[in-house]
Amino acid sequence: MRAFHAFLVLSVLCLADAARCAEPAAEEFLRGFMAGEYDVIGRKPDSTTTYSGRITLRAEGNVLQATRIIEGKTTKATIRFDTVAGADRIPVVRMRFALDGVEYEATYRWQSDPDNYPRFTGMISRVDHQTKSPGLEAFFPTRK
């Protein structure tokens, strides 16, 4: 129950002042809140091909590490906290990863689902800006 109250307070603070979400104490809390295993569904950039897989997020020190297993291929990435939309400063997380020799960056909007688990939705583009149609991805916590 304490974790829920802490999350609720942090969420209200983030909505009132998104800059707080970039503070080290907030990031430390968010790394712990977001750590876990997720089912992922997505669509590849510049394609209509869809995929599914698994993403594991682990808090390691001052970073959040991601392990992606998509179509039997494992990639690793580091998550960083950021904001988008200029003055609105909407909190997001960004992940960079390589797949088949191509560098991608994903930007995810995160929120809490009705059961207070994190949920992520985002867009994926090539880092070299050669993407015509961004890929889409959503991941949902697995409940064990």
N, CA, C and O atoms as a GROMACS GRO file, in nm:
protein
  576
    1MET      N    1   0.082  -0.119   0.000
    1MET     CA    2   0.000   0.000   0.000
    1MET      C    3   0.087   0.126   0.000
    1MET      O    4   0.052   0.226  -0.062
    2ARG      N    5   0.201   0.120   0.070
    2ARG     CA    6   0.291   0.236   0.072
    2ARG      C    7   0.343   0.266  -0.068
    2ARG      O    8   0.352   0.382  -0.107
    3ALA      N    9   0.376   0.160  -0.143
    3ALA     CA   10   0.427   0.180  -0.279
    3ALA      C   11   0.321   0.250  -0.365
    3ALA      O   12   0.354   0.337  -0.445
    4PHE      N   13   0.195   0.210  -0.347
    4PHE     CA   14   0.089   0.274  -0.424
    4PHE      C   15   0.078   0.422  -0.387
    4PHE      O   16   0.066   0.506  -0.475
    5HIS      N   17   0.082   0.453  -0.259
    5HIS     CA   18   0.073   0.593  -0.216
    5HIS      C   19   0.192   0.674  -0.268
    5HIS      O   20   0.175   0.788  -0.311
    6ALA      N   21   0.312   0.614  -0.264
    6ALA     CA   22   0.429   0.682  -0.316
    6ALA      C   23   0.413   0.708  -0.466
    6ALA      O   24   0.445   0.815  -0.516
    7PHE      N   25   0.362   0.608  -0.538
    7PHE     CA   26   0.341   0.624  -0.682
    7PHE      C   27   0.237   0.734  -0.708
    7PHE      O   28   0.256   0.816  -0.797
    8LEU      N   29   0.130   0.735  -0.631
    8LEU     CA   30   0.025   0.834  -0.648
    8LEU      C   31   0.079   0.974  -0.626
    8LEU      O   32   0.052   1.064  -0.705
    9VAL      N   33   0.156   0.994  -0.521
    9VAL     CA   34   0.214   1.125  -0.493
    9VAL      C   35   0.308   1.165  -0.605
    9VAL      O   36   0.303   1.278  -0.653
   10LEU      N   37   0.395   1.072  -0.649
   10LEU     CA   38   0.489   1.102  -0.756
   10LEU      C   39   0.415   1.136  -0.885
   10LEU      O   40   0.455   1.227  -0.957
   11SER      N   41   0.308   1.064  -0.915
   11SER     CA   42   0.230   1.090  -1.036
   11SER      C   43   0.170   1.229  -1.034
   11SER      O   44   0.173   1.300  -1.134
   12VAL      N   45   0.115   1.268  -0.920
   12VAL     CA   46   0.056   1.401  -0.908
   12VAL      C   47   0.164   1.507  -0.924
   12VAL      O   48   0.143   1.607  -0.993
   13LEU      N   49   0.279   1.486  -0.861
   13LEU     CA   50   0.389   1.580  -0.876
   13LEU      C   51   0.435   1.590  -1.021
   13LEU      O   52   0.463   1.699  -1.070
   14CYS      N   53   0.442   1.475  -1.089
   14CYS     CA   54   0.485   1.476  -1.229
   14CYS      C   55   0.384   1.549  -1.317
   14CYS      O   56   0.422   1.620  -1.410
   15LEU      N   57   0.257   1.532  -1.287
   15LEU     CA   58   0.156   1.603  -1.365
   15LEU      C   59   0.162   1.753  -1.338
   15LEU      O   60   0.143   1.833  -1.430
   16ALA      N   61   0.188   1.791  -1.214
   16ALA     CA   62   0.195   1.932  -1.178
   16ALA      C   63   0.324   1.996  -1.227
   16ALA      O   64   0.324   2.112  -1.267
   17ASP      N   65   0.433   1.922  -1.224
   17ASP     CA   66   0.563   1.975  -1.262
   17ASP      C   67   0.647   1.862  -1.321
   17ASP      O   68   0.717   1.793  -1.247
   18ALA      N   69   0.640   1.843  -1.452
   18ALA     CA   70   0.707   1.730  -1.516
   18ALA      C   71   0.857   1.733  -1.496
   18ALA      O   72   0.922   1.629  -1.507
   19ALA      N   73   0.915   1.850  -1.466
   19ALA     CA   74   1.059   1.856  -1.442
   19ALA      C   75   1.099   1.770  -1.324
   19ALA      O   76   1.211   1.720  -1.318
   20ARG      N   77   1.008   1.752  -1.229
   20ARG     CA   78   1.038   1.667  -1.113
   20ARG      C   79   1.064   1.523  -1.155
   20ARG      O   80   1.139   1.452  -1.088
   21CYS      N   81   1.005   1.480  -1.264
   21CYS     CA   82   1.022   1.341  -1.310
   21CYS      C   83   1.164   1.315  -1.356
   21CYS      O   84   1.205   1.199  -1.368
   22ALA      N   85   1.240   1.419  -1.384
   22ALA     CA   86   1.377   1.402  -1.427
   22ALA      C   87   1.475   1.410  -1.310
   22ALA      O   88   1.595   1.390  -1.330
   23GLU      N   89   1.427   1.437  -1.190
   23GLU     CA   90   1.514   1.445  -1.074
   23GLU      C   91   1.561   1.306  -1.034
   23GLU      O   92   1.489   1.208  -1.054
   24PRO      N   93   1.683   1.297  -0.979
   24PRO     CA   94   1.738   1.166  -0.942
   24PRO      C   95   1.648   1.082  -0.850
   24PRO      O   96   1.636   0.962  -0.870
   25ALA      N   97   1.586   1.143  -0.750
   25ALA     CA   98   1.501   1.066  -0.658
   25ALA      C   99   1.381   1.009  -0.732
   25ALA      O  100   1.341   0.895  -0.708
   26ALA      N  101   1.322   1.088  -0.822
   26ALA     CA  102   1.208   1.040  -0.900
   26ALA      C  103   1.253   0.928  -0.994
   26ALA      O  104   1.183   0.828  -1.010
   27GLU      N  105   1.369   0.946  -1.058
   27GLU     CA  106   1.418   0.842  -1.149
   27GLU      C  107   1.448   0.713  -1.073
   27GLU      O  108   1.422   0.604  -1.124
   28GLU      N  109   1.501   0.724  -0.953
   28GLU     CA  110   1.528   0.604  -0.873
   28GLU      C  111   1.398   0.529  -0.846
   28GLU      O  112   1.393   0.407  -0.860
   29PHE      N  113   1.295   0.601  -0.806
   29PHE     CA  114   1.166   0.538  -0.781
   29PHE      C  115   1.112   0.475  -0.910
   29PHE      O  116   1.064   0.361  -0.908
   30LEU      N  117   1.119   0.548  -1.021
   30LEU     CA  118   1.064   0.499  -1.147
   30LEU      C  119   1.138   0.375  -1.197
   30LEU      O  120   1.077   0.285  -1.253
   31ARG      N  121   1.270   0.370  -1.177
   31ARG     CA  122   1.344   0.250  -1.218
   31ARG      C  123   1.291   0.127  -1.145
   31ARG      O  124   1.273   0.022  -1.206
   32GLY      N  125   1.266   0.140  -1.015
   32GLY     CA  126   1.210   0.029  -0.939
   32GLY      C  127   1.068  -0.004  -0.981
   32GLY      O  128   1.031  -0.121  -0.990
   33PHE      N  129   0.988   0.098  -1.006
   33PHE     CA  130   0.848   0.080  -1.046
   33PHE      C  131   0.838   0.011  -1.182
   33PHE      O  132   0.752  -0.074  -1.203
   34MET      N  133   0.927   0.048  -1.275
   34MET     CA  134   0.920  -0.004  -1.411
   34MET      C  135   0.989  -0.140  -1.428
   34MET      O  136   0.961  -0.211  -1.524
   35ALA      N  137   1.078  -0.177  -1.337
   35ALA     CA  138   1.150  -0.303  -1.350
   35ALA      C  139   1.052  -0.419  -1.353
   35ALA      O  140   0.957  -0.423  -1.274
   36GLY      N  141   1.076  -0.514  -1.443
   36GLY     CA  142   0.990  -0.631  -1.452
   36GLY      C  143   0.991  -0.690  -1.592
   36GLY      O  144   1.069  -0.649  -1.678
   37GLU      N  145   0.904  -0.787  -1.612
   37GLU     CA  146   0.893  -0.854  -1.742
   37GLU      C  147   0.765  -0.811  -1.811
   37GLU      O  148   0.661  -0.792  -1.748
   38TYR      N  149   0.775  -0.797  -1.943
   38TYR     CA  150   0.664  -0.747  -2.023
   38TYR      C  151   0.647  -0.830  -2.149
   38TYR      O  152   0.745  -0.876  -2.208
   39ASP      N  153   0.522  -0.848  -2.190
   39ASP     CA  154   0.492  -0.900  -2.323
   39ASP      C  155   0.490  -0.779  -2.415
   39ASP      O  156   0.440  -0.673  -2.378
   40VAL      N  157   0.544  -0.795  -2.535
   40VAL     CA  158   0.550  -0.684  -2.629
   40VAL      C  159   0.484  -0.725  -2.760
   40VAL      O  160   0.497  -0.838  -2.806
   41ILE      N  161   0.412  -0.630  -2.819
   41ILE     CA  162   0.359  -0.645  -2.954
   41ILE      C  163   0.401  -0.521  -3.032
   41ILE      O  164   0.410  -0.412  -2.976
   42GLY      N  165   0.426  -0.538  -3.160
   42GLY     CA  166   0.470  -0.423  -3.236
   42GLY      C  167   0.457  -0.442  -3.385
   42GLY      O  168   0.421  -0.548  -3.435
   43ARG      N  169   0.489  -0.333  -3.455
   43ARG     CA  170   0.495  -0.333  -3.600
   43ARG      C  171   0.629  -0.271  -3.638
   43ARG      O  172   0.667  -0.166  -3.587
   44LYS      N  173   0.701  -0.336  -3.728
   44LYS     CA  174   0.833  -0.290  -3.769
   44LYS      C  175   0.823  -0.156  -3.843
   44LYS      O  176   0.724  -0.130  -3.912
   45PRO      N  177   0.926  -0.071  -3.828
   45PRO     CA  178   0.929   0.054  -3.906
   45PRO      C  179   0.928   0.025  -4.055
   45PRO      O  180   0.985  -0.074  -4.100
   46ASP      N  181   0.862   0.111  -4.131
   46ASP     CA  182   0.853   0.101  -4.277
   46ASP      C  183   0.801  -0.035  -4.322
   46ASP      O  184   0.848  -0.089  -4.423
   47SER      N  185   0.706  -0.090  -4.249
   47SER     CA  186   0.656  -0.223  -4.279
   47SER      C  187   0.516  -0.240  -4.224
   47SER      O  188   0.469  -0.161  -4.142
   48THR      N  189   0.449  -0.344  -4.271
   48THR     CA  190   0.321  -0.384  -4.211
   48THR      C  191   0.339  -0.512  -4.130
   48THR      O  192   0.243  -0.568  -4.078
   49THR      N  193   0.465  -0.558  -4.120
   49THR     CA  194   0.495  -0.681  -4.047
   49THR      C  195   0.483  -0.657  -3.896
   49THR      O  196   0.541  -0.564  -3.842
   50THR      N  197   0.407  -0.743  -3.831
   50THR     CA  198   0.392  -0.733  -3.686
   50THR      C  199   0.476  -0.841  -3.618
   50THR      O  200   0.518  -0.938  -3.680
   51TYR      N  201   0.499  -0.821  -3.490
   51TYR     CA  202   0.579  -0.915  -3.414
   51TYR      C  203   0.533  -0.915  -3.269
   51TYR      O  204   0.458  -0.827  -3.226
   52SER      N  205   0.579  -1.013  -3.196
   52SER     CA  206   0.556  -1.018  -3.052
   52SER      C  207   0.682  -1.071  -2.987
   52SER      O  208   0.768  -1.128  -3.053
   53GLY      N  209   0.692  -1.052  -2.858
   53GLY     CA  210   0.810  -1.098  -2.787
   53GLY      C  211   0.803  -1.064  -2.640
   53GLY      O  212   0.696  -1.052  -2.581
   54ARG      N  213   0.921  -1.048  -2.583
   54ARG     CA  214   0.935  -1.026  -2.440
   54ARG      C  215   1.040  -0.918  -2.415
   54ARG      O  216   1.143  -0.915  -2.482
   55ILE      N  217   1.012  -0.830  -2.320
   55ILE     CA  218   1.110  -0.729  -2.277
   55ILE      C  219   1.123  -0.741  -2.126
   55ILE      O  220   1.023  -0.748  -2.054
   56THR      N  221   1.247  -0.743  -2.080
   56THR     CA  222   1.274  -0.742  -1.937
   56THR      C  223   1.345  -0.612  -1.903
   56THR      O  224   1.446  -0.579  -1.966
   57LEU      N  225   1.294  -0.540  -1.805
   57LEU     CA  226   1.358  -0.418  -1.757
   57LEU      C  227   1.415  -0.446  -1.618
   57LEU      O  228   1.346  -0.500  -1.532
   58ARG      N  229   1.541  -0.409  -1.598
   58ARG     CA  230   1.609  -0.431  -1.470
   58ARG      C  231   1.675  -0.302  -1.425
   58ARG      O  232   1.748  -0.238  -1.501
   59ALA      N  233   1.650  -0.265  -1.300
   59ALA     CA  234   1.718  -0.151  -1.240
   59ALA      C  235   1.856  -0.198  -1.197
   59ALA      O  236   1.869  -0.286  -1.112
   60GLU      N  237   1.959  -0.137  -1.255
   60GLU     CA  238   2.098  -0.171  -1.220
   60GLU      C  239   2.171  -0.041  -1.190
   60GLU      O  240   2.207   0.035  -1.279
   61GLY      N  241   2.192  -0.017  -1.060
   61GLY     CA  242   2.255   0.108  -1.021
   61GLY      C  243   2.167   0.225  -1.057
   61GLY      O  244   2.050   0.230  -1.019
   62ASN      N  245   2.224   0.320  -1.130
   62ASN     CA  246   2.150   0.440  -1.168
   62ASN      C  247   2.090   0.432  -1.308
   62ASN      O  248   2.056   0.536  -1.366
   63VAL      N  249   2.078   0.312  -1.364
   63VAL     CA  250   2.021   0.298  -1.498
   63VAL      C  251   1.916   0.188  -1.500
   63VAL      O  252   1.910   0.102  -1.412
   64LEU      N  253   1.835   0.193  -1.602
   64LEU     CA  254   1.735   0.090  -1.627
   64LEU      C  255   1.778   0.018  -1.754
   64LEU      O  256   1.782   0.078  -1.862
   65GLN      N  257   1.809  -0.111  -1.742
   65GLN     CA  258   1.856  -0.192  -1.854
   65GLN      C  259   1.740  -0.268  -1.915
   65GLN      O  260   1.652  -0.316  -1.844
   66ALA      N  261   1.741  -0.280  -2.047
   66ALA     CA  262   1.636  -0.354  -2.118
   66ALA      C  263   1.699  -0.470  -2.193
   66ALA      O  264   1.805  -0.456  -2.255
   67THR      N  265   1.633  -0.584  -2.187
   67THR     CA  266   1.669  -0.700  -2.270
   67THR      C  267   1.546  -0.731  -2.353
   67THR      O  268   1.440  -0.764  -2.300
   68ARG      N  269   1.560  -0.720  -2.484
   68ARG     CA  270   1.450  -0.743  -2.577
   68ARG      C  271   1.470  -0.878  -2.643
   68ARG      O  272   1.579  -0.907  -2.694
   69ILE      N  273   1.369  -0.961  -2.644
   69ILE     CA  274   1.372  -1.087  -2.717
   69ILE      C  275   1.254  -1.084  -2.814
   69ILE      O  276   1.139  -1.108  -2.776
   70ILE      N  277   1.285  -1.053  -2.938
   70ILE     CA  278   1.184  -1.038  -3.043
   70ILE      C  279   1.222  -1.134  -3.156
   70ILE      O  280   1.334  -1.129  -3.207
   71GLU      N  281   1.129  -1.219  -3.195
   71GLU     CA  282   1.150  -1.316  -3.303
   71GLU      C  283   1.279  -1.395  -3.282
   71GLU      O  284   1.352  -1.421  -3.378
   72GLY      N  285   1.306  -1.433  -3.158
   72GLY     CA  286   1.423  -1.514  -3.126
   72GLY      C  287   1.554  -1.438  -3.121
   72GLY      O  288   1.658  -1.499  -3.094
   73LYS      N  289   1.553  -1.308  -3.147
   73LYS     CA  290   1.676  -1.228  -3.144
   73LYS      C  291   1.678  -1.146  -3.016
   73LYS      O  292   1.581  -1.078  -2.981
   74THR      N  293   1.791  -1.152  -2.946
   74THR     CA  294   1.806  -1.080  -2.820
   74THR      C  295   1.891  -0.956  -2.842
   74THR      O  296   1.999  -0.963  -2.901
   75THR      N  297   1.841  -0.842  -2.796
   75THR     CA  298   1.917  -0.717  -2.799
   75THR      C  299   1.911  -0.656  -2.660
   75THR      O  300   1.817  -0.679  -2.584
   76LYS      N  301   2.012  -0.579  -2.628
   76LYS     CA  302   2.019  -0.511  -2.499
   76LYS      C  303   2.018  -0.361  -2.523
   76LYS      O  304   2.065  -0.313  -2.627
   77ALA      N  305   1.965  -0.288  -2.426
   77ALA     CA  306   1.958  -0.143  -2.438
   77ALA      C  307   1.954  -0.081  -2.298
   77ALA      O  308   1.926  -0.149  -2.199
   78THR      N  309   1.982   0.047  -2.294
   78THR     CA  310   1.969   0.124  -2.170
   78THR      C  311   1.855   0.223  -2.191
   78THR      O  312   1.844   0.287  -2.295
   79ILE      N  313   1.771   0.233  -2.090
   79ILE     CA  314   1.657   0.326  -2.093
   79ILE      C  315   1.702   0.458  -2.032
   79ILE      O  316   1.773   0.460  -1.931
   80ARG      N  317   1.662   0.568  -2.093
   80ARG     CA  318   1.686   0.698  -2.032
   80ARG      C  319   1.555   0.774  -2.022
   80ARG      O  320   1.467   0.760  -2.107
   81PHE      N  321   1.543   0.853  -1.919
   81PHE     CA  322   1.424   0.932  -1.895
   81PHE      C  323   1.438   1.065  -1.966
   81PHE      O  324   1.547   1.122  -1.971
   82ASP      N  325   1.327   1.113  -2.022
   82ASP     CA  326   1.329   1.236  -2.100
   82ASP      C  327   1.189   1.297  -2.095
   82ASP      O  328   1.098   1.241  -2.035
   83THR      N  329   1.174   1.412  -2.159
   83THR     CA  330   1.043   1.474  -2.176
   83THR      C  331   1.029   1.516  -2.321
   83THR      O  332   1.129   1.537  -2.390
   84VAL      N  333   0.905   1.529  -2.368
   84VAL     CA  334   0.876   1.573  -2.504
   84VAL      C  335   0.769   1.681  -2.500
   84VAL      O  336   0.714   1.711  -2.394
   85ALA      N  337   0.740   1.738  -2.615
   85ALA     CA  338   0.634   1.838  -2.633
   85ALA      C  339   0.669   1.973  -2.572
   85ALA      O  340   0.582   2.041  -2.516
   86GLY      N  341   0.796   2.011  -2.582
   86GLY     CA  342   0.838   2.146  -2.542
   86GLY      C  343   0.800   2.181  -2.401
   86GLY      O  344   0.836   2.111  -2.306
   87ALA      N  345   0.727   2.291  -2.386
   87ALA     CA  346   0.692   2.342  -2.254
   87ALA      C  347   0.599   2.248  -2.177
   87ALA      O  348   0.592   2.255  -2.054
   88ASP      N  349   0.527   2.160  -2.247
   88ASP     CA  350   0.439   2.066  -2.179
   88ASP      C  351   0.518   1.961  -2.102
   88ASP      O  352   0.469   1.906  -2.004
   89ARG      N  353   0.641   1.932  -2.146
   89ARG     CA  354   0.732   1.840  -2.077
   89ARG      C  355   0.664   1.709  -2.036
   89ARG      O  356   0.661   1.673  -1.918
   90ILE      N  357   0.611   1.638  -2.135
   90ILE     CA  358   0.545   1.509  -2.110
   90ILE      C  359   0.654   1.404  -2.085
   90ILE      O  360   0.743   1.387  -2.169
   91PRO      N  361   0.649   1.334  -1.972
   91PRO     CA  362   0.754   1.236  -1.942
   91PRO      C  363   0.747   1.114  -2.034
   91PRO      O  364   0.640   1.057  -2.056
   92VAL      N  365   0.863   1.075  -2.087
   92VAL     CA  366   0.878   0.957  -2.173
   92VAL      C  367   1.005   0.885  -2.132
   92VAL      O  368   1.086   0.936  -2.055
   93VAL      N  369   1.021   0.764  -2.184
   93VAL     CA  370   1.149   0.695  -2.175
   93VAL      C  371   1.195   0.666  -2.317
   93VAL      O  372   1.113   0.645  -2.407
   94ARG      N  373   1.326   0.666  -2.336
   94ARG     CA  374   1.384   0.640  -2.467
   94ARG      C  375   1.476   0.520  -2.457
   94ARG      O  376   1.545   0.499  -2.357
   95MET      N  377   1.476   0.441  -2.563
   95MET     CA  378   1.560   0.321  -2.569
   95MET      C  379   1.626   0.316  -2.706
   95MET      O  380   1.559   0.331  -2.809
   96ARG      N  381   1.757   0.295  -2.709
   96ARG     CA  382   1.830   0.273  -2.834
   96ARG      C  383   1.877   0.129  -2.838
   96ARG      O  384   1.925   0.075  -2.739
   97PHE      N  385   1.862   0.067  -2.955
   97PHE     CA  386   1.905  -0.071  -2.971
   97PHE      C  387   1.939  -0.095  -3.117
   97PHE      O  388   1.892  -0.024  -3.206
   98ALA      N  389   2.019  -0.198  -3.141
   98ALA     CA  390   2.056  -0.237  -3.277
   98ALA      C  391   1.990  -0.369  -3.309
   98ALA      O  392   1.979  -0.457  -3.224
   99LEU      N  393   1.945  -0.381  -3.434
   99LEU     CA  394   1.884  -0.505  -3.480
   99LEU      C  395   1.925  -0.525  -3.625
   99LEU      O  396   1.899  -0.439  -3.710
  100ASP      N  397   1.986  -0.637  -3.653
  100ASP     CA  398   2.034  -0.668  -3.789
  100ASP      C  399   2.123  -0.556  -3.845
  100ASP      O  400   2.115  -0.523  -3.963
  101GLY      N  401   2.207  -0.500  -3.760
  101GLY     CA  402   2.302  -0.398  -3.803
  101GLY      C  403   2.245  -0.258  -3.818
  101GLY      O  404   2.316  -0.168  -3.862
  102VAL      N  405   2.120  -0.238  -3.782
  102VAL     CA  406   2.056  -0.108  -3.793
  102VAL      C  407   2.028  -0.055  -3.652
  102VAL      O  408   1.977  -0.127  -3.567
  103GLU      N  409   2.063   0.073  -3.629
  103GLU     CA  410   2.037   0.136  -3.499
  103GLU      C  411   1.897   0.198  -3.499
  103GLU      O  412   1.858   0.268  -3.592
  104TYR      N  413   1.823   0.170  -3.392
  104TYR     CA  414   1.688   0.224  -3.375
  104TYR      C  415   1.679   0.300  -3.244
  104TYR      O  416   1.754   0.273  -3.150
  105GLU      N  417   1.586   0.396  -3.240
  105GLU     CA  418   1.552   0.462  -3.115
  105GLU      C  419   1.401   0.454  -3.098
  105GLU      O  420   1.325   0.482  -3.191
  106ALA      N  421   1.360   0.414  -2.979
  106ALA     CA  422   1.218   0.407  -2.946
  106ALA      C  423   1.188   0.511  -2.839
  106ALA      O  424   1.267   0.529  -2.746
  107THR      N  425   1.076   0.576  -2.852
  107THR     CA  426   1.030   0.671  -2.751
  107THR      C  427   0.895   0.622  -2.703
  107THR      O  428   0.801   0.607  -2.782
  108TYR      N  429   0.885   0.598  -2.572
  108TYR     CA  430   0.764   0.542  -2.513
  108TYR      C  431   0.701   0.639  -2.415
  108TYR      O  432   0.768   0.698  -2.331
  109ARG      N  433   0.572   0.654  -2.427
  109ARG     CA  434   0.492   0.720  -2.325
  109ARG      C  435   0.457   0.612  -2.226
  109ARG      O  436   0.417   0.502  -2.266
  110TRP      N  437   0.470   0.638  -2.098
  110TRP     CA  438   0.439   0.538  -1.997
  110TRP      C  439   0.329   0.591  -1.906
  110TRP      O  440   0.312   0.712  -1.888
  111GLN      N  441   0.256   0.497  -1.851
  111GLN     CA  442   0.152   0.531  -1.755
  111GLN      C  443   0.124   0.409  -1.669
  111GLN      O  444   0.176   0.300  -1.695
  112SER      N  445   0.044   0.428  -1.568
  112SER     CA  446   0.005   0.318  -1.482
  112SER      C  447  -0.128   0.263  -1.532
  112SER      O  448  -0.219   0.340  -1.564
  113ASP      N  449  -0.139   0.128  -1.539
  113ASP     CA  450  -0.266   0.069  -1.581
  113ASP      C  451  -0.361   0.064  -1.462
  113ASP      O  452  -0.322   0.103  -1.352
  114PRO      N  453  -0.484   0.018  -1.480
  114PRO     CA  454  -0.581   0.017  -1.370
  114PRO      C  455  -0.538  -0.065  -1.247
  114PRO      O  456  -0.591  -0.045  -1.137
  115ASP      N  457  -0.443  -0.158  -1.265
  115ASP     CA  458  -0.394  -0.237  -1.151
  115ASP      C  459  -0.263  -0.183  -1.097
  115ASP      O  460  -0.196  -0.251  -1.020
  116ASN      N  461  -0.226  -0.060  -1.136
  116ASN     CA  462  -0.104   0.007  -1.090
  116ASN      C  463   0.024  -0.060  -1.136
  116ASN      O  464   0.124  -0.058  -1.064
  117TYR      N  465   0.022  -0.119  -1.256
  117TYR     CA  466   0.142  -0.170  -1.320
  117TYR      C  467   0.177  -0.072  -1.432
  117TYR      O  468   0.088  -0.011  -1.491
  118PRO      N  469   0.306  -0.058  -1.463
  118PRO     CA  470   0.341   0.031  -1.574
  118PRO      C  471   0.304  -0.029  -1.709
  118PRO      O  472   0.307  -0.151  -1.728
  119ARG      N  473   0.270   0.056  -1.802
  119ARG     CA  474   0.237   0.016  -1.938
  119ARG      C  475   0.303   0.118  -2.031
  119ARG      O  476   0.305   0.237  -2.002
  120PHE      N  477   0.357   0.070  -2.143
  120PHE     CA  478   0.433   0.154  -2.234
  120PHE      C  479   0.377   0.145  -2.375
  120PHE      O  480   0.342   0.036  -2.422
  121THR      N  481   0.367   0.258  -2.444
  121THR     CA  482   0.334   0.259  -2.586
  121THR      C  483   0.428   0.358  -2.653
  121THR      O  484   0.460   0.463  -2.597
  122GLY      N  485   0.473   0.324  -2.774
  122GLY     CA  486   0.566   0.415  -2.836
  122GLY      C  487   0.588   0.391  -2.983
  122GLY      O  488   0.526   0.305  -3.046
  123MET      N  489   0.680   0.471  -3.036
  123MET     CA  490   0.714   0.466  -3.177
  123MET      C  491   0.863   0.437  -3.190
  123MET      O  492   0.943   0.478  -3.106
  124ILE      N  493   0.899   0.365  -3.296
  124ILE     CA  494   1.036   0.326  -3.321
  124ILE      C  495   1.078   0.378  -3.458
  124ILE      O  496   1.007   0.362  -3.556
  125SER      N  497   1.196   0.442  -3.461
  125SER     CA  498   1.251   0.494  -3.586
  125SER      C  499   1.398   0.461  -3.595
  125SER      O  500   1.464   0.436  -3.494
  126ARG      N  501   1.449   0.462  -3.716
  126ARG     CA  502   1.593   0.445  -3.736
  126ARG      C  503   1.664   0.570  -3.685
  126ARG      O  504   1.614   0.681  -3.701
  127VAL      N  505   1.779   0.551  -3.624
  127VAL     CA  506   1.858   0.664  -3.573
  127VAL      C  507   1.907   0.750  -3.688
  127VAL      O  508   1.923   0.871  -3.670
  128ASP      N  509   1.932   0.692  -3.805
  128ASP     CA  510   1.984   0.768  -3.920
  128ASP      C  511   1.876   0.849  -3.992
  128ASP      O  512   1.902   0.904  -4.100
  129HIS      N  513   1.757   0.856  -3.936
  129HIS     CA  514   1.645   0.935  -3.991
  129HIS      C  515   1.598   0.886  -4.127
  129HIS      O  516   1.543   0.964  -4.204
  130GLN      N  517   1.619   0.759  -4.158
  130GLN     CA  518   1.576   0.702  -4.286
  130GLN      C  519   1.439   0.637  -4.276
  130GLN      O  520   1.398   0.568  -4.369
  131THR      N  521   1.368   0.657  -4.167
  131THR     CA  522   1.237   0.595  -4.149
  131THR      C  523   1.129   0.681  -4.214
  131THR      O  524   1.120   0.801  -4.188
  132LYS      N  525   1.049   0.619  -4.299
  132LYS     CA  526   0.937   0.690  -4.361
  132LYS      C  527   0.810   0.673  -4.278
  132LYS      O  528   0.731   0.766  -4.264
  133SER      N  529   0.793   0.553  -4.222
  133SER     CA  530   0.676   0.523  -4.140
  133SER      C  531   0.726   0.456  -4.010
  133SER      O  532   0.774   0.343  -4.014
  134PRO      N  533   0.713   0.526  -3.897
  134PRO     CA  534   0.766   0.469  -3.772
  134PRO      C  535   0.699   0.339  -3.734
  134PRO      O  536   0.583   0.315  -3.766
  135GLY      N  537   0.775   0.256  -3.666
  135GLY     CA  538   0.718   0.135  -3.609
  135GLY      C  539   0.642   0.169  -3.482
  135GLY      O  540   0.660   0.276  -3.425
  136LEU      N  541   0.558   0.078  -3.440
  136LEU     CA  542   0.479   0.098  -3.318
  136LEU      C  543   0.508  -0.017  -3.223
  136LEU      O  544   0.536  -0.129  -3.265
  137GLU      N  545   0.501   0.012  -3.094
  137GLU     CA  546   0.524  -0.093  -2.997
  137GLU      C  547   0.447  -0.063  -2.869
  137GLU      O  548   0.433   0.053  -2.829
  138ALA      N  549   0.399  -0.167  -2.807
  138ALA     CA  550   0.334  -0.156  -2.677
  138ALA      C  551   0.379  -0.274  -2.593
  138ALA      O  552   0.387  -0.387  -2.641
  139PHE      N  553   0.409  -0.247  -2.464
  139PHE     CA  554   0.437  -0.359  -2.380
  139PHE      C  555   0.360  -0.351  -2.251
  139PHE      O  556   0.336  -0.244  -2.194
  140PHE      N  557   0.321  -0.473  -2.208
  140PHE     CA  558   0.229  -0.493  -2.097
  140PHE      C  559   0.295  -0.584  -1.994
  140PHE      O  560   0.358  -0.684  -2.032
  141PRO      N  561   0.282  -0.553  -1.867
  141PRO     CA  562   0.347  -0.636  -1.766
  141PRO      C  563   0.288  -0.776  -1.761
  141PRO      O  564   0.168  -0.796  -1.776
  142THR      N  565   0.376  -0.872  -1.739
  142THR     CA  566   0.330  -1.009  -1.716
  142THR      C  567   0.306  -1.022  -1.566
  142THR      O  568   0.389  -0.978  -1.486
  143ARG      N  569   0.199  -1.080  -1.530
  143ARG     CA  570   0.166  -1.092  -1.387
  143ARG      C  571   0.190  -1.235  -1.344
  143ARG      O  572   0.125  -1.328  -1.392
  144LYS      N  573   0.284  -1.252  -1.252
  144LYS     CA  574   0.318  -1.385  -1.205
  144LYS      C  575   0.279  -1.403  -1.061
  144LYS      O  576   0.300  -1.509  -1.004
   0.00000   0.00000   0.00000
